[in-house]
Amino acid sequence: MKSKTTALILSVLTGGLGIDRFYLGYGGMGVLKLLTGGCFGVLWILDIINIATGKLLPADGSAYTDDFSAAPAQPAADPYQELEKLAKLKEQGVITQEEYEKLRAESVAKL
């Protein structure tokens, strides 16, 4: 997936050379903009507007990544809590001794 922010920055700074169109996957339009100076500036301005409003999407049909609303990274689980949960699951008979040993070794390796 392509970043909308990256596409917009490329369009503003290098849109006259068609770099934004190459980034989005439109090679033919990129060459046209490169040879004509962004179609004499007209297509350059239109591309800036279309990228900013979301009307010009990547050529593969995917949506832009939303740079500003990315979900925060999940905090890593506490290995000590994992060990306690594993011990309880083993006591309850949910997991076997072999499964417990394997999962315990993985949790200890995280320490």
Secondary structure, 3 states (H helix, E strand, C coil): CCEHHHHHHHHHHHHHHCHHHHHHCCHHHHHHHHHHHHHHCHHHHHHHHHHHHCCCCCCCCCCCECCCCCCCCCCCCCHHHHHHHHHHHHHHCCCCHHHHHHHHHHHHHHC
